[in-house]
């Protein structure tokens, strides 16, 4: 029965997000909430100047409505997800994860608002954004530790690792870096029409499966709701994009995928499913470090999707290849989790 709940949630997420585009996008245009293209980006991106941004509110709205409908249907039908509400620790993990996503979305909204309304091109300062994200990440991990019952975590080929005593407590500072790093890696992935939304759609589908396999039906429902919302958003965001998600959407999605990975109690699997996020982030770090040392560049431009643009790849090809790589990483992550349970 939980399958029906997930399907209903995904369909609602799609319909709400897609339909909202007919109202939100014209309204963003009316408010002149257009994207400002940075001078150091690819020159051909300047044609996108003025495309409405902050479209991430469409994803968030669709996901929230879909999740609400899914929970109501679950309680009415008394399926396996409704029974999960008696296991408070499981509920805390996926609710806290969705809360983290919403919090990151608020930070992104503030950043976008400053860019498009206050006309300050770089939005929040790096220090302001980092402080807000670290506070949210720390609160999230505290909730997991004291209310989410996270005493162990599974690492492939190692097994269950105790994270509340002995050497295992180093997990928490590593987890803080993990949360902060992945949230911003998803943000870096948003630079080509439909890229971040398509890649994250695949990641959400992977966690739909992992949520079911791990018997964390709340994670399955959240992943389904956001996956449906992303399909609806891609209809507007695919090349040529009629709307950009902005930091409102990318930071929300960053918090969301992190929350899903902790909800199934195996965050390390996000390294595989979210391999594109890591590649995007490391391409920037490598470029900066190498340039500071040698005054030369490894890539033509970073994040790495811009390198492939400079190599004459079309935006559609980049989205297709990066999504395929994400799918491969997700399949490996799912297989590793299934092998764990055999």
C-alpha positions as CSV (number, residue, x, y, z in Angstrom):
1,X,0.0,0.0,0.0
2,X,2.9,2.3,0.6
3,X,3.7,2.1,-3.1
4,X,0.3,3.7,-3.8
5,X,1.2,6.5,-1.3
6,X,4.5,7.2,-3.0
7,X,2.9,7.2,-6.5
8,X,0.1,9.6,-5.4
9,X,2.7,11.8,-3.7
10,X,4.9,11.9,-6.9
11,X,1.9,12.6,-9.1
12,X,0.8,15.5,-6.9
13,X,4.3,16.8,-6.7
14,X,4.5,16.9,-10.5
15,X,1.1,18.4,-11.1
16,X,1.5,21.1,-8.4
17,X,5.0,22.1,-9.6
18,X,4.3,22.0,-13.3
19,X,1.0,23.9,-12.9
20,X,2.6,26.5,-10.7
21,X,4.9,27.4,-13.5
22,X,2.0,29.0,-15.4
23,X,1.6,31.5,-12.5
24,X,5.0,31.8,-10.8
25,X,7.1,32.4,-13.9
26,X,5.0,35.3,-15.2
27,X,4.9,36.7,-11.7
28,X,8.7,36.6,-11.4
29,X,8.9,38.3,-14.8
30,X,6.5,41.0,-13.6
31,X,8.7,41.6,-10.5
32,X,11.8,41.7,-12.7
33,X,13.3,38.8,-10.7
34,X,15.7,38.0,-13.6
35,X,19.0,36.2,-13.4
36,X,22.1,38.3,-13.7
37,X,24.8,36.5,-15.7
38,X,28.3,36.8,-14.2
39,X,31.0,38.2,-16.5
40,X,33.4,35.3,-15.8
41,X,30.9,32.7,-17.1
42,X,30.7,31.4,-20.7
43,X,30.0,34.3,-23.0
44,X,27.0,32.6,-24.7
45,X,25.3,32.4,-21.3
46,X,24.7,36.2,-21.5
47,X,21.7,35.5,-23.8
48,X,20.1,34.0,-20.6
49,X,20.2,37.4,-18.9
50,X,16.9,38.3,-17.4
51,X,15.5,34.7,-17.3
52,X,13.4,34.5,-14.1
53,X,15.2,33.0,-11.2
54,X,14.1,31.9,-7.7
55,X,12.1,29.1,-9.4
56,X,13.1,26.8,-6.6
57,X,10.0,28.0,-4.8
58,X,8.0,26.0,-7.3
59,X,9.9,22.8,-6.3
60,X,9.5,23.5,-2.6
61,X,5.8,24.3,-2.9
62,X,5.2,21.2,-5.0
63,X,7.2,19.0,-2.6
64,X,5.5,20.3,0.5
65,X,2.0,19.9,-0.9
66,X,2.9,16.4,-2.2
67,X,4.4,15.3,1.1
68,X,1.3,16.6,3.0
69,X,-1.1,14.7,0.7
70,X,1.1,11.6,1.0
71,X,1.0,11.7,4.8
72,X,-2.8,12.3,4.9
73,X,-3.4,9.4,2.4
74,X,-1.1,7.2,4.5
75,X,-2.9,7.9,7.7
76,X,-6.3,7.3,6.1
77,X,-5.3,4.1,4.4
78,X,-3.3,2.9,7.4
79,X,-0.5,1.6,5.3
80,X,3.0,0.7,6.4
81,X,4.1,4.4,6.5
82,X,1.4,5.2,9.0
83,X,2.7,2.4,11.3
84,X,6.1,4.1,11.1
85,X,4.7,7.0,13.1
86,X,4.9,4.8,16.1
87,X,8.6,4.5,15.7
88,X,9.5,8.1,16.6
89,X,13.2,7.8,15.8
90,X,12.6,7.0,12.1
91,X,10.1,9.8,11.8
92,X,12.6,12.2,13.4
93,X,15.3,11.4,10.9
94,X,13.2,12.0,7.7
95,X,11.3,15.0,9.2
96,X,14.6,16.6,10.3
97,X,16.1,16.0,6.9
98,X,13.2,17.7,5.2
99,X,13.5,20.5,7.8
100,X,17.2,20.9,6.9
101,X,16.2,21.2,3.2
102,X,13.7,23.9,4.0
103,X,16.2,25.7,6.1
104,X,18.8,25.7,3.4
105,X,16.1,26.8,1.0
106,X,15.4,29.9,3.2
107,X,19.2,30.7,3.1
108,X,19.1,30.3,-0.7
109,X,16.0,32.5,-0.9
110,X,17.7,35.3,1.1
111,X,20.7,35.0,-1.2
112,X,18.5,35.2,-4.4
113,X,16.5,38.1,-2.9
114,X,19.6,40.2,-2.3
115,X,20.8,39.4,-5.8
116,X,17.6,40.3,-7.7
117,X,15.9,42.8,-5.5
118,X,18.8,44.6,-3.8
119,X,20.8,44.3,-7.1
120,X,23.9,43.0,-5.2
121,X,25.2,40.5,-7.8
122,X,26.9,38.1,-5.4
123,X,24.0,37.9,-2.8
124,X,24.9,37.0,0.7
125,X,28.6,37.3,1.6
126,X,30.5,34.0,1.8
127,X,30.8,34.5,5.6
128,X,27.1,35.0,6.0
129,X,26.1,32.0,3.9
130,X,28.7,29.8,5.6
131,X,27.6,30.8,9.1
132,X,23.9,30.2,8.3
133,X,24.6,26.8,6.7
134,X,26.9,25.6,9.5
135,X,24.3,26.6,12.2
136,X,21.6,24.7,10.3
137,X,23.9,21.7,9.8
138,X,24.9,21.6,13.4
139,X,21.3,21.8,14.7
140,X,20.3,19.0,12.3
141,X,23.1,16.7,13.5
142,X,22.2,17.4,17.1
143,X,18.7,16.4,16.4
144,X,19.9,13.1,14.8
145,X,22.1,12.3,17.8
146,X,19.7,13.1,20.6
147,X,16.3,12.5,19.1
148,X,16.9,10.5,15.9
149,X,18.5,7.5,17.5
150,X,21.5,7.6,15.3
151,X,23.9,5.4,17.2
152,X,25.5,3.6,14.3
153,X,26.0,4.1,10.6
154,X,26.6,1.6,7.9
155,X,29.7,1.7,5.8
156,X,30.0,-0.7,2.8
157,X,32.7,-3.4,3.4
158,X,33.0,-2.3,7.0
159,X,29.6,-2.8,8.5
160,X,27.8,-1.0,11.3
161,X,30.0,1.5,13.0
162,X,29.3,2.9,16.4
163,X,29.2,6.7,16.3
164,X,28.5,7.5,19.9
165,X,31.5,6.1,21.8
166,X,35.2,5.5,21.3
167,X,36.8,6.5,18.0
168,X,33.4,6.5,16.4
169,X,32.6,10.0,17.8
170,X,34.8,11.5,15.1
171,X,31.9,10.7,12.8
172,X,30.1,13.9,13.9
173,X,32.7,16.5,12.9
174,X,33.1,14.6,9.7
175,X,29.3,14.6,9.3
176,X,29.2,18.4,9.7
177,X,31.8,18.8,6.9
178,X,29.8,16.2,4.9
179,X,26.5,18.1,5.2
180,X,28.0,21.5,4.5
181,X,30.1,20.2,1.6
182,X,27.3,18.3,-0.2
183,X,24.8,21.2,0.2
184,X,27.2,23.5,-1.6
185,X,28.3,20.9,-4.1
186,X,24.7,20.7,-5.3
187,X,24.6,24.4,-5.5
188,X,27.7,24.3,-7.8
189,X,26.0,21.8,-10.1
190,X,23.3,24.3,-10.9
191,X,24.9,26.0,-13.9
192,X,23.4,24.5,-17.1
193,X,19.8,24.3,-18.0
194,X,18.2,21.3,-16.4
195,X,21.4,19.9,-14.9
196,X,20.9,20.2,-11.2
197,X,17.2,19.3,-11.4
198,X,17.9,16.2,-13.7
199,X,20.8,14.9,-11.6
200,X,18.9,15.3,-8.4
201,X,15.9,13.6,-9.9
202,X,18.0,10.5,-10.4
203,X,19.4,10.8,-6.9
204,X,15.8,11.0,-5.5
205,X,14.8,7.9,-7.4
206,X,17.7,6.1,-5.9
207,X,16.6,7.0,-2.4
208,X,13.1,6.0,-3.2
209,X,14.5,2.5,-3.7
210,X,16.8,2.8,-0.7
211,X,13.9,4.0,1.5
212,X,11.9,1.0,0.6
213,X,14.7,-1.5,1.0
214,X,15.7,0.0,4.4
215,X,12.0,0.0,5.5
216,X,12.2,3.8,6.0
217,X,9.0,4.6,4.3
218,X,9.1,8.2,5.3
219,X,12.3,8.6,3.3
220,X,10.6,6.8,0.4
221,X,7.7,9.3,0.6
222,X,9.9,12.4,0.7
223,X,12.0,11.2,-2.2
224,X,8.9,10.4,-4.2
225,X,7.4,13.9,-3.5
226,X,10.5,15.7,-4.5
227,X,11.1,13.5,-7.5
228,X,7.6,14.3,-8.8
229,X,8.2,18.0,-8.1
230,X,11.5,17.9,-10.0
231,X,9.9,16.3,-13.1
232,X,7.4,19.1,-13.1
233,X,10.2,21.7,-12.7
234,X,12.3,20.1,-15.5
235,X,9.5,20.8,-17.9
236,X,10.2,24.5,-17.4
237,X,13.9,24.3,-16.7
238,X,15.1,22.1,-19.6
239,X,17.1,23.9,-22.3
240,X,16.2,26.6,-23.2
241,X,15.2,27.2,-19.6
242,X,12.2,29.4,-19.0
243,X,13.1,29.7,-15.3
244,X,16.1,29.0,-13.1
245,X,15.9,27.4,-9.7
246,X,18.4,29.9,-8.1
247,X,20.0,29.2,-4.8
248,X,16.5,28.9,-3.4
249,X,16.2,25.6,-5.2
250,X,19.8,24.3,-5.3
251,X,20.4,24.8,-1.6
252,X,17.0,23.2,-0.8
253,X,17.9,20.2,-3.0
254,X,21.3,20.0,-1.3
255,X,19.8,19.8,2.1
256,X,17.2,17.3,0.8
257,X,19.7,14.7,-0.6
258,X,21.7,14.9,2.6
259,X,18.6,14.4,4.7
260,X,17.6,11.4,2.6
261,X,21.0,9.8,3.0
262,X,20.9,10.2,6.8
263,X,17.3,9.0,6.9
264,X,18.3,5.6,5.6
265,X,21.2,5.7,8.0
266,X,23.8,5.3,5.3
267,X,25.1,8.7,4.3
268,X,28.2,7.3,2.8
269,X,26.1,6.0,-0.1
270,X,25.5,9.6,-1.2
271,X,29.2,9.7,-2.2
272,X,28.2,7.2,-5.0
273,X,24.7,8.4,-5.9
274,X,25.8,12.0,-5.7
275,X,29.1,11.4,-7.5
276,X,28.4,14.3,-9.9
277,X,28.1,16.7,-7.1
278,X,31.5,15.7,-5.8
279,X,33.1,15.9,-9.3
280,X,31.7,19.5,-9.7
281,X,33.0,20.6,-6.3
282,X,36.4,18.9,-6.6
283,X,36.9,20.4,-10.1
284,X,36.6,23.9,-8.5
285,X,39.0,23.1,-5.6
286,X,41.5,21.5,-8.0
287,X,41.4,24.5,-10.4
288,X,41.9,27.0,-7.6
289,X,44.7,25.1,-5.9
290,X,46.5,24.4,-9.1
291,X,46.2,28.0,-10.4
292,X,47.5,29.4,-7.1
293,X,50.5,27.2,-7.3
294,X,51.3,27.4,-11.1
295,X,49.2,30.2,-12.5
296,X,47.9,27.7,-15.0
297,X,44.5,26.0,-15.3
298,X,43.7,22.3,-15.4
299,X,40.2,22.9,-16.9
300,X,39.1,25.5,-19.4
301,X,36.5,26.7,-16.8
302,X,34.9,25.4,-13.6
303,X,32.7,24.0,-12.3
304,X,33.4,21.2,-14.7
305,X,30.2,21.4,-16.7
306,X,31.5,24.7,-18.0
307,X,34.7,22.9,-19.1
308,X,32.6,20.6,-21.3
309,X,30.6,23.6,-22.6
310,X,34.0,25.2,-23.6
311,X,34.7,21.8,-25.4
312,X,31.6,22.5,-27.5
313,X,29.3,20.0,-25.7
314,X,25.7,21.1,-25.9
315,X,23.8,21.7,-22.7
316,X,21.5,18.8,-23.5
317,X,24.5,16.4,-23.9
318,X,26.0,17.6,-20.6
319,X,22.7,16.9,-18.8
320,X,22.3,13.5,-20.4
321,X,25.9,12.3,-19.7
322,X,26.0,13.7,-16.1
323,X,22.6,12.1,-15.4
324,X,23.8,8.8,-16.8
325,X,26.9,8.9,-14.5
326,X,24.6,9.6,-11.6
327,X,22.4,6.7,-12.5
328,X,25.4,4.4,-12.6
329,X,26.6,5.6,-9.2
330,X,23.1,5.2,-7.8
331,X,22.8,1.6,-9.1
332,X,26.1,0.8,-7.4
333,X,24.9,2.4,-4.1
334,X,21.7,0.4,-4.2
335,X,23.5,-2.9,-4.9
336,X,25.9,-2.2,-2.0
337,X,23.0,-1.6,0.3
338,X,21.1,-4.8,-0.8
339,X,24.3,-6.9,-0.4
340,X,24.5,-5.6,3.1
341,X,21.1,-7.1,3.9
342,X,21.8,-10.5,2.3
